[in-house]
Amino acid sequence: MAEMKSAMNRTGLTDDECKEVAKYMVDGAKVFGAFSLVAHFLVYAWTPWF
């Protein structure tokens, strides 16, 4: 039991689980960035502000 406690951090997740969550967060941020880039381009094409 002591070994299992040392493998967990203060969130209750193992290192592998933390890396998996971080990967999903980074992937989600990339998808959000891509959508926002496309949305901004479409708004600019519709009503250019320059």
Secondary structure, DSSP 8 states (H G I E B T S, - for coil): -HHHHHHB-TTS-BHHHHHHHHHHHHHHHHHHHHHHHHHHHHHHHHS---
